[in-house]
Amino acid sequence: MSKLSSDKIVKVTWLDTNENSVGGWIEKEDLDKSKVCSVDSLGWLYKETDEFVVILADKDSYDEDDLFGRSQVIPKGVIKNIEYLVS
């Protein structure tokens, strides 16, 4: 695998679920105010397909960039924006 380029560092803004209660009951008025969460995730863009994006928070820079940590596979259907960050 080739080295990951620093120009492929991205901020992905995406929608996530929001659990409104802490395992208990919730009143209708509070439930009616519920919204999804908007999340910003930063990382190296590893892969992009028609269905999903894969970003990495950590990568091995010692050898061949063949070890990765804290990867996220984010479905395209929940992505609001992908911003390429410049260093």
N, C-alpha and C positions, 0 to 999 in steps of 0.2 A: 504494500500500500504506500502511496506517496505521502509526503508530509502534508499536514493540514495547514492551509494558508491563513495568516493572521487577518487577511482581508475578508475572510468568511466568518467573522465574529458578528453575531446577530442578536437583536432583541426581538423576541417573538411575543406579541400580545395576543392572549387567547382567553377564551371563556371556560370557566370551571364550575362544577357544581357547588352548591352552598347548602350545607345542612343547617337548618334553622334552629334546631334544638339540640341539647346535649343529652340525647338518648331519652328524652322525656316528652311530655305533651307540650303543644304550642297553641295559643289562642288564635282564633280565626283572624282577628284584626292584625296580629303580628305576622301571620302567614301571608295575608294579602299584601303586605309590604315587602315581601321577599324578592330578591333579585339574584341573578347569577354573579359570580365573582369574576373580575377582570384581573388576569395575572400577567406580569411581565417576566419572561425567562430569558436569561443571557447565556450565550455559549457559542462554541464553534459549530457552524453548520456542517454536519456530517453527511446528510443525505436528504434529498427532497424528491418526493414522488407525487403522483396525482392524488394520492390518498393521505399522505402524512409527511411530516418533517421530523428529522432526528437531529437534536442538538446535544452537545457534550459540555459539561462543566469542567471536566478534568481530562488531561491526556498526558501520556508518557512522552516526554521530550528527550529522553536519554538516548533512545535507540531508533526505532522505526515508526514511532507513533502507532504502535499496535496494541497498546493498553489504554482503556478509557474508563472514566469514572463518572457517575451521576448522569447517565444518559437519559434523555426524555424523548419519547415518541409521541408527537402531538398530532392528532387527527386534523386534516385540513378544514373540516367542517366547523371547528371551533376557533380557528385562527382568525383574528381580526386584522393583524398587520405583521409584516416581517420587515424590520429595519436593519440595513447593513450598517455596522458601526465602523468608523474609521479611527485608527490610532494616531 
